[in-house]
Amino acid sequence: MDTKLIKSSEYQIMPWKNGLGSTAQIDIFPEGLVFPGDDFLWRVSSATVGTSSPFSNFPGLDRLLVVWKGAGLYLNNEKLEPMEPLRFSGETPMDCHLVSGEVIDLGVIYRRDQVSANLTANQIEAGKSSKLLLDSGTHYLFCAAGTFSALGNSVETGSTLKIQGAGSLELYSSSGAQYFFITLRATA
């Protein structure tokens, strides 16, 4: 397994496709591509949503979205609670309204005809460890709260551990942590 710790200070800040906000790009594949112009397979990012606004349109792509800070938001009048991932089509018009104040989300945009994707919310109890069995693919462990250690890396709130390949992984947190587990695999 190849690993890379991506600290939140290393994320690339860029405007949304629709120009109505900005996002922190965590990773894009293939590496080195420019969003939104190049033909990427997937992109992982975190955005601060401070006002109600429409979402950008992404024809041919699917999206996974989860709120990790704040009270949540409404997408087309359906409430998205914190720590509850939602999958939707990139071409579906989405109007976003905040529940109460700004939120910070984690999002994955991927080519539905070439990539399979999954995102789950998880936690590690204080003083305990959690074991993950990873299949082939690219995996991201995004720390939403607290700090955890894995494969010799300390992953703090807002940072991401990227893992490529299959294997067994043990996560540990002395004070407890919440994290999102993303798996992406090219299918074509």
Disulfide bonds with the S-S distance in Angstrom:
none
